[in-house]
Amino acid sequence: MAINFKNDKLVGDFWGGLAAMLVALPSAIAFGVTIYASIGPAYAGLGALAGILGATALGLVAPALGGTNRLITAPCAPAAAVLSAFAIELVQHGVAPPFVVLMLTALGLVAGLLQLFLGFMGIGSLIKYIPFPVVSGYLTGVGLIIIGSQIPKFLGVSGGIAWWRALISPELWQWQSALIGGVTAAVMIGAPLLTRAVPAAILGLLAGVSTYFALAYGVDQSLLLIEGNKLIIGPLGGTASSMLDAITGRWQEIGELKLSQIGGLLGTAFTLAVLLSIDTLKTAVVLDALTRGRHDSNRELIAQGLGNVASACAGGMPGAGQMGATLVNLASGGQTRVSGVVEGVLSLIAFLALGAFIAWIPVGALAGILIVVGIRMIDRHSLHLLESPWTLLDFIVIVAVVAVAVGYSLIAASGVGIALAMFLFIREQLSSTVIRRKVEGGSRFSKRVRLRSDMEQLERQGVQTAILELQGSLFFGTKDQLYTALEPELSRRRYIVLDMRRVQSVDVTAVHLLSQIRDSLIERDAYLIFSSLSHTLPNGRNIGEFFDQMELTTTTEHVKVFPELDSAVEWIEDQILGATEAVESEAAALELNDLELFRDHKEETLIDLEACLERRSLAKDDKVYSFGDPGNELYLIRKGAIRITLPIASGAGDHHALTYGRGDFFGGMAFLSQATRLNDAVALENTELYVLQREQFEKLREEHKRLALHLVEAVAKVLALRLRYADKELMAMQD
């Protein structure tokens, strides 16, 4: 069964590779002709050869080393746009055609080496994060450049005339070329409506060739001559010896290039490398979505770089992962990377066996194919961005990239794209608030349960405290927003708490602002308090260490740092109440009539109650009860403190819920409802308790009904008061 499965995969890879070759090869020829015809009509055949050699070298090397199944690598539109613009610029500066050919080879080689560098440096993981508007602008710009470069060829106008001048000069048109290109484009567009068994580009090309020979035999027999015929590609010299001559001859010439000349290619080569990388990774992402796979971006970039280096060494043009050929490969049964290798091998066979036929392919037919390809590259869906004011700026970014690409160059467009990507990031940061929530101290309490009188005092003194939960990025773009939120608090608060738990990044500008706020608070003998400061940001920086380095938190006692917000709030409450843990731990154990719960009762009425209570001593870390224990005891704290924790379901420790101190009680809800415990209780320090067991309470209720009723009523009132404060905190959090 395993062998049959492998055979099935190989059969699918063969048919997928064959179908992909039928799509990629005509486009590769057209792209090559586009580039080299910019040098002069005599170089069209060399361009077709470069396209075929590029399809062969890329197909053999990139899939063999890459990490993406079914991906087809071949000459592509971005490469044609950059290289043709580069060739035109050299020709306009009077550079000799043979040297232009040499520079095109060197440009492809340097671009491949840069892709290798990008892959080894791990940049592949970053390229895919370029914003969609920038990528859309790139692709649309490349599509328009392709269309503009093909209009003169479509109309049969030669001599390097600009597309707009060709359009307004009908006297220069050759109607045969326009007819052939029109038939090719029409068949390519309409073919998918009739059949998908044969790629549309192949049907369009066959229709264009058929139209050419129909004109040759029926209208103008001079079209049957190959020499000097500007309507066709012309002889390629498609033999093994000609391929070897092309490779060895090109490398003999490469050795004559100076280092300064190669250095001058870096800007254009970098643009080309980035465009080819984006094109490849975009195709790989689409392929992942269709196959539920996952590609390795950096490995793929290394393979693409090696493929482009091999293509340049063979005299071919560079390329990338092609969307159209890849989807055809997938639809035709391609399963693995072998399908890409099959495409390269079949491209080589086609070059050697069909060189004579390829020479008769009309230039107008290739122009028709490329115009359709260019039109399909234009992102028409981006027009929907005009429908909402929220996306209008994104549309403007697309238009800007397109305008620079078409009006100036793709090199400049790459710089504009990078700048606009940073602008989009800053805009996104500015559009979101860094203040997640701002509450007053009287609406946010610590987990330390306080006595009723203490809680009333904390409510009254709550105006002394402002708690701000921050989020997002604190940097120069959000500095004013942060200061605007803090400015009204500086003159009327004694304690300003900044919770940093959701902060994603901090820069020097934000730290400088916080230093100014600190100095302003020091003048008023007020405090700047940070919580959740010492955590590592996504960029690897630790905020606490960064603040220490900038001396924000190390130079004064008026800046406090706490590991979590609750600890900060508890410290503020202690300052307001004038109490500390040390004072409480040294205080004597309370008697029954000293507890707030029984402060209004006469001493003689408590004698019988005290007789029912058990005195219990606990050392630090002793457990009072555990999760699941029966709730048959009520605990009154004479001295010390008790920490209540909730077990986490995942087993990753406990969650601190509450802390009860001297003079308070706990365990009341489970005691009254006679339910099991839903938490754990542990002594924070040496602790003294009064314990009322359920049996003793039942005895008290029978013998002293009034006293038992008062006890239950007092416990219920305190529990209700705690719920009221909890509701107040929840309301503040919702606001």
TITOR-917851 format. One line per field, with one value per residue (C-alpha): chain; x, y, z; residue in one letter. Coordinates in steps of 0.5 Angstrom, whole numbers, plus 500, padded with zeros to 3 digits. Layout:
kette <- [A/...] $
px <- [X/...] $
py <- [Y/...] $
pz <- [Z/...] $
rest <- [a/...] $
//
This chain:
kette <- [A/A/A/A/A/A/A/A/A/A/A/A/A/A/A/A/A/A/A/A/A/A/A/A/A/A/A/A/A/A/A/A/A/A/A/A/A/A/A/A/A/A/A/A/A/A/A/A/A/A/A/A/A/A/A/A/A/A/A/A/A/A/A/A/A/A/A/A/A/A/A/A/A/A/A/A/A/A/A/A/A/A/A/A/A/A/A/A/A/A/A/A/A/A/A/A/A/A/A/A/A/A/A/A/A/A/A/A/A/A/A/A/A/A/A/A/A/A/A/A/A/A/A/A/A/A/A/A/A/A/A/A/A/A/A/A/A/A/A/A/A/A/A/A/A/A/A/A/A/A/A/A/A/A/A/A/A/A/A/A/A/A/A/A/A/A/A/A/A/A/A/A/A/A/A/A/A/A/A/A/A/A/A/A/A/A/A/A/A/A/A/A/A/A/A/A/A/A/A/A/A/A/A/A/A/A/A/A/A/A/A/A/A/A/A/A/A/A/A/A/A/A/A/A/A/A/A/A/A/A/A/A/A/A/A/A/A/A/A/A/A/A/A/A/A/A/A/A/A/A/A/A/A/A/A/A/A/A/A/A/A/A/A/A/A/A/A/A/A/A/A/A/A/A/A/A/A/A/A/A/A/A/A/A/A/A/A/A/A/A/A/A/A/A/A/A/A/A/A/A/A/A/A/A/A/A/A/A/A/A/A/A/A/A/A/A/A/A/A/A/A/A/A/A/A/A/A/A/A/A/A/A/A/A/A/A/A/A/A/A/A/A/A/A/A/A/A/A/A/A/A/A/A/A/A/A/A/A/A/A/A/A/A/A/A/A/A/A/A/A/A/A/A/A/A/A/A/A/A/A/A/A/A/A/A/A/A/A/A/A/A/A/A/A/A/A/A/A/A/A/A/A/A/A/A/A/A/A/A/A/A/A/A/A/A/A/A/A/A/A/A/A/A/A/A/A/A/A/A/A/A/A/A/A/A/A/A/A/A/A/A/A/A/A/A/A/A/A/A/A/A/A/A/A/A/A/A/A/A/A/A/A/A/A/A/A/A/A/A/A/A/A/A/A/A/A/A/A/A/A/A/A/A/A/A/A/A/A/A/A/A/A/A/A/A/A/A/A/A/A/A/A/A/A/A/A/A/A/A/A/A/A/A/A/A/A/A/A/A/A/A/A/A/A/A/A/A/A/A/A/A/A/A/A/A/A/A/A/A/A/A/A/A/A/A/A/A/A/A/A/A/A/A/A/A/A/A/A/A/A/A/A/A/A/A/A/A/A/A/A/A/A/A/A/A/A/A/A/A/A/A/A/A/A/A/A/A/A/A/A/A/A/A/A/A/A/A/A/A/A/A/A/A/A/A/A/A/A/A/A/A/A/A/A/A/A/A/A/A/A/A/A/A/A/A/A/A/A/A/A/A/A/A/A/A/A/A/A/A/A/A/A/A/A/A/A/A/A/A/A/A/A/A/A/A/A/A/A/A/A/A/A/A/A/A/A/A/A/A/A/A/A/A/A/A/A/A/A/A/A/A/A/A/A/A/A/A/A/A/A/A/A/A/A/A/A/A/A/A/A/A/A/A/A/A/A/A/A/A/A/A/A/A/A/A/A/A/A/A/A/A/A/A/A/A/A/A/A/A/A/A/A/A/A/A] $
px <- [500/506/509/502/501/508/507/500/504/509/504/500/507/508/502/502/509/507/501/505/510/505/503/510/514/510/510/517/518/514/518/524/522/520/526/531/527/528/535/533/529/535/535/528/531/536/530/526/532/533/526/527/533/531/525/529/534/529/525/531/534/529/524/529/532/526/521/514/511/507/511/513/518/519/521/515/512/516/522/520/518/525/529/526/526/533/535/531/535/542/540/537/544/548/550/552/547/552/554/547/546/552/549/542/546/550/543/540/546/546/539/540/545/541/536/540/543/535/534/540/539/531/528/523/519/519/517/511/509/509/502/497/496/504/504/497/501/507/503/498/504/508/502/501/508/508/501/505/511/507/502/507/509/501/501/507/510/518/524/523/517/513/506/502/506/504/497/496/500/496/500/505/501/501/494/497/500/494/490/494/495/487/485/491/488/481/482/486/480/475/478/476/469/469/475/480/483/488/491/488/495/497/490/491/498/496/490/495/500/494/492/499/499/492/495/501/498/491/494/501/506/512/510/513/520/524/529/528/521/519/513/516/521/526/531/533/539/536/541/545/551/548/546/553/556/551/553/561/560/556/561/567/564/562/569/571/566/569/567/564/560/557/556/552/547/546/540/536/538/535/529/528/530/525/519/521/521/514/512/514/512/505/504/507/502/496/498/498/491/489/493/493/500/506/512/519/519/527/528/524/528/535/532/530/536/540/535/536/544/543/539/544/550/546/544/537/532/531/524/520/514/509/501/498/503/503/495/495/500/495/489/493/495/502/503/510/516/518/512/517/523/519/517/524/526/520/522/529/526/522/527/532/526/521/527/525/517/518/522/515/511/509/511/504/501/506/504/497/498/502/497/492/497/498/491/490/495/492/488/481/478/482/477/472/477/474/467/469/473/476/480/481/488/490/487/491/498/496/495/502/506/503/504/511/512/509/511/519/521/520/526/523/517/520/523/516/513/517/516/509/509/512/507/501/504/505/498/495/498/496/489/488/488/494/489/485/482/482/479/479/482/475/473/478/481/486/485/486/479/479/474/468/471/477/473/469/475/478/472/473/480/480/480/488/489/488/490/491/492/496/496/500/506/508/513/514/507/503/507/502/496/499/501/493/491/496/496/489/491/498/495/490/493/498/498/498/499/501/499/504/502/499/504/508/513/517/521/526/521/516/521/523/515/515/521/518/511/515/519/512/510/516/515/508/511/506/508/509/507/509/506/507/513/518/516/519/516/515/522/526/527/525/521/524/531/530/527/533/538/534/534/527/525/532/533/528/523/517/517/515/515/510/510/502/497/494/500/501/493/495/501/497/491/496/499/492/490/497/498/503/504/509/505/499/504/507/500/497/491/484/479/472/469/475/472/468/463/461/463/456/454/455/460/455/452/458/460/456/458/466/464/462/469/475/482/487/494/497/504/506/504/500/493/487/482/483/479/473/473/466/464/463/467/467/474/475/482/485/492/495/493/490/491/485/487/483/487/488/484/491/495/499/499/494/491/491/483/483/487/484/487/487/479/476/473/473/469/462/459/460/459/452/450/453/457/464/470/471/478/484/486/493/496/501/504/503/496/491/484/477/473/466/464/457/456/457/453/447/447/448/442/438/440/441/436/437/445/445/440/445/451/448/445/452/456/450/451/459/458/453/458/463/459/457/464/465/460/463/469/466/462/468/472/466/467] $
py <- [500/505/504/505/511/514/512/516/522/521/521/527/531/529/532/537/539/538/543/548/548/550/556/558/557/562/567/566/567/573/576/575/578/584/585/584/588/594/593/593/588/584/582/579/572/572/575/568/564/568/566/559/558/562/557/551/553/556/549/545/548/552/546/541/546/549/548/549/543/544/551/553/558/561/568/573/580/583/581/583/590/592/589/592/599/598/596/602/607/604/604/612/613/611/604/599/593/588/591/592/584/583/588/584/578/581/584/577/574/580/580/572/573/578/573/568/574/575/568/567/573/570/576/572/572/579/580/577/583/588/592/590/597/597/590/592/598/594/589/594/598/592/590/597/597/591/593/600/596/591/596/598/591/589/595/593/599/599/603/604/609/610/607/613/616/609/610/617/615/610/611/607/601/594/592/585/585/588/583/577/580/581/574/572/576/574/567/567/571/567/560/558/559/553/549/548/542/546/552/559/562/556/556/564/563/557/562/567/563/560/567/569/563/565/572/569/564/568/576/577/571/575/573/566/569/569/573/581/579/584/581/574/572/570/564/562/557/552/547/544/547/554/553/552/558/562/560/560/566/570/568/570/577/578/577/584/588/592/592/599/597/591/596/601/595/594/599/596/589/590/592/586/581/584/584/577/575/578/575/568/568/571/565/560/563/562/555/554/556/552/545/547/546/551/553/555/563/563/556/558/565/561/556/562/566/559/558/566/565/559/562/568/563/560/566/566/571/571/569/567/563/564/564/562/556/554/554/550/545/544/543/538/533/536/533/535/539/534/537/543/539/536/543/545/539/539/547/544/539/544/549/543/540/546/551/552/553/558/562/563/565/572/578/581/574/575/582/580/574/579/585/580/578/585/587/581/584/590/590/592/590/596/600/598/602/608/606/607/613/609/605/612/613/605/607/613/609/604/610/613/607/606/613/613/606/608/615/614/607/601/602/609/606/601/606/610/603/602/609/608/602/605/611/606/603/610/611/605/606/613/611/607/609/608/609/602/604/610/609/613/610/609/605/600/596/591/584/585/585/591/592/597/603/602/601/607/611/609/611/618/618/615/622/621/616/615/608/608/601/603/599/598/602/608/612/619/618/617/621/627/622/620/626/629/623/625/632/633/628/631/637/633/626/624/617/616/608/606/599/597/589/590/595/592/597/603/608/614/619/616/615/622/624/619/623/629/627/624/630/634/629/630/637/636/630/625/618/615/608/602/595/589/593/587/583/582/586/582/586/582/588/588/594/594/594/599/604/603/604/611/612/613/608/608/616/617/614/618/612/605/599/593/586/587/592/589/590/597/598/595/599/605/603/602/609/612/608/609/601/597/589/590/594/589/583/586/587/583/578/581/579/577/584/587/584/589/584/584/591/593/588/588/584/579/577/575/570/564/565/565/559/556/558/554/558/556/558/557/558/561/557/553/551/553/549/546/546/541/541/541/549/547/552/560/563/570/573/575/576/575/574/569/568/566/562/559/553/554/548/547/545/551/554/558/565/570/571/575/577/577/581/582/583/580/574/569/562/565/564/556/556/559/555/549/548/545/550/553/555/554/558/559/563/569/569/567/567/567/565/564/558/557/550/548/543/549/554/549/548/556/557/552/555/563/564/571/571/566/571/577/573/571/578/581/576/577/584/584/579/584/590/586/584/592/594/588/591/598/595/591/597/601/596/596/604] $
pz <- [500/502/495/491/495/493/486/486/489/483/478/481/481/474/472/476/474/466/467/471/466/460/464/467/460/456/461/462/455/455/461/458/451/455/459/453/447/452/449/442/438/436/443/443/442/447/452/450/452/458/460/458/462/468/468/468/473/478/477/478/484/488/489/491/497/499/504/501/497/491/490/483/482/475/472/474/473/479/476/469/471/475/470/464/467/469/462/459/464/462/454/455/459/452/455/450/449/450/457/459/458/462/468/467/469/475/477/478/481/486/488/489/494/498/498/501/506/508/509/513/517/519/515/512/518/518/510/511/516/511/511/506/503/501/498/494/492/490/486/483/481/478/474/471/469/465/462/460/457/453/450/444/443/443/437/434/435/435/437/445/444/451/451/452/445/442/444/440/434/430/424/427/429/426/425/425/431/435/432/434/441/442/440/445/450/449/449/455/458/456/456/463/462/457/460/465/463/459/462/459/457/453/449/448/446/441/439/437/433/429/428/426/421/418/417/414/409/407/407/408/406/408/415/413/413/420/418/420/422/428/429/432/437/432/432/439/437/442/442/448/445/445/452/454/450/453/460/459/455/460/465/461/461/468/470/467/471/477/484/484/478/482/488/484/483/490/491/485/487/494/491/486/492/497/491/489/497/498/491/494/501/499/494/500/505/500/499/506/507/501/503/511/511/514/510/513/510/512/508/502/502/502/496/492/493/491/485/482/483/479/474/473/472/467/463/465/469/476/479/485/487/482/484/477/476/483/483/477/480/486/481/477/482/485/492/494/492/486/482/482/479/474/472/471/467/462/461/459/455/451/450/447/443/441/440/432/434/440/434/431/437/435/440/440/443/448/450/450/455/459/459/462/467/469/469/474/478/479/486/484/491/494/491/497/502/499/502/509/512/517/511/507/509/507/500/500/502/496/491/493/492/486/483/485/482/476/475/478/480/484/487/490/491/496/500/500/502/508/510/509/513/519/518/518/525/528/526/529/535/536/534/540/547/552/558/559/565/571/577/584/590/594/588/588/594/596/597/605/608/613/618/617/620/616/610/611/612/606/602/605/603/596/593/595/590/582/579/572/568/562/555/549/547/551/546/543/539/545/550/550/551/557/560/558/562/568/568/572/577/579/583/587/588/594/590/583/581/574/573/567/566/559/557/550/549/552/549/552/551/555/561/560/561/567/570/570/573/578/580/580/585/589/590/593/597/593/591/584/584/579/579/575/572/572/566/559/553/547/544/550/554/562/564/571/569/563/569/573/568/566/574/574/580/584/586/591/596/593/587/589/585/587/583/582/583/589/593/591/593/600/601/600/604/610/609/609/616/619/620/618/618/624/628/628/629/635/638/643/642/642/647/645/646/643/636/632/631/638/640/641/646/653/656/660/654/651/657/654/647/649/653/646/643/642/642/637/636/629/627/620/614/618/614/617/612/605/599/600/607/611/613/620/623/624/625/629/628/635/632/626/619/614/607/603/596/590/587/579/575/571/577/576/584/587/586/592/593/600/606/613/619/626/629/623/621/616/613/615/608/608/616/615/608/611/605/603/603/596/598/602/608/611/617/614/621/628/629/634/633/636/633/633/631/628/634/639/635/635/643/643/639/643/650/648/642/642/642/637/633/634/632/625/624/625/621/615/616/615/609/606/607/603/597/597/596/591/587/587/585/579/577/577/573/568/567] $
rest <- [m/a/i/n/f/k/n/d/k/l/v/g/d/f/w/g/g/l/a/a/m/l/v/a/l/p/s/a/i/a/f/g/v/t/i/y/a/s/i/g/p/a/y/a/g/l/g/a/l/a/g/i/l/g/a/t/a/l/g/l/v/a/p/a/l/g/g/t/n/r/l/i/t/a/p/c/a/p/a/a/a/v/l/s/a/f/a/i/e/l/v/q/h/g/v/a/p/p/f/v/v/l/m/l/t/a/l/g/l/v/a/g/l/l/q/l/f/l/g/f/m/g/i/g/s/l/i/k/y/i/p/f/p/v/v/s/g/y/l/t/g/v/g/l/i/i/i/g/s/q/i/p/k/f/l/g/v/s/g/g/i/a/w/w/r/a/l/i/s/p/e/l/w/q/w/q/s/a/l/i/g/g/v/t/a/a/v/m/i/g/a/p/l/l/t/r/a/v/p/a/a/i/l/g/l/l/a/g/v/s/t/y/f/a/l/a/y/g/v/d/q/s/l/l/l/i/e/g/n/k/l/i/i/g/p/l/g/g/t/a/s/s/m/l/d/a/i/t/g/r/w/q/e/i/g/e/l/k/l/s/q/i/g/g/l/l/g/t/a/f/t/l/a/v/l/l/s/i/d/t/l/k/t/a/v/v/l/d/a/l/t/r/g/r/h/d/s/n/r/e/l/i/a/q/g/l/g/n/v/a/s/a/c/a/g/g/m/p/g/a/g/q/m/g/a/t/l/v/n/l/a/s/g/g/q/t/r/v/s/g/v/v/e/g/v/l/s/l/i/a/f/l/a/l/g/a/f/i/a/w/i/p/v/g/a/l/a/g/i/l/i/v/v/g/i/r/m/i/d/r/h/s/l/h/l/l/e/s/p/w/t/l/l/d/f/i/v/i/v/a/v/v/a/v/a/v/g/y/s/l/i/a/a/s/g/v/g/i/a/l/a/m/f/l/f/i/r/e/q/l/s/s/t/v/i/r/r/k/v/e/g/g/s/r/f/s/k/r/v/r/l/r/s/d/m/e/q/l/e/r/q/g/v/q/t/a/i/l/e/l/q/g/s/l/f/f/g/t/k/d/q/l/y/t/a/l/e/p/e/l/s/r/r/r/y/i/v/l/d/m/r/r/v/q/s/v/d/v/t/a/v/h/l/l/s/q/i/r/d/s/l/i/e/r/d/a/y/l/i/f/s/s/l/s/h/t/l/p/n/g/r/n/i/g/e/f/f/d/q/m/e/l/t/t/t/t/e/h/v/k/v/f/p/e/l/d/s/a/v/e/w/i/e/d/q/i/l/g/a/t/e/a/v/e/s/e/a/a/a/l/e/l/n/d/l/e/l/f/r/d/h/k/e/e/t/l/i/d/l/e/a/c/l/e/r/r/s/l/a/k/d/d/k/v/y/s/f/g/d/p/g/n/e/l/y/l/i/r/k/g/a/i/r/i/t/l/p/i/a/s/g/a/g/d/h/h/a/l/t/y/g/r/g/d/f/f/g/g/m/a/f/l/s/q/a/t/r/l/n/d/a/v/a/l/e/n/t/e/l/y/v/l/q/r/e/q/f/e/k/l/r/e/e/h/k/r/l/a/l/h/l/v/e/a/v/a/k/v/l/a/l/r/l/r/y/a/d/k/e/l/m/a/m/q/d] $
//
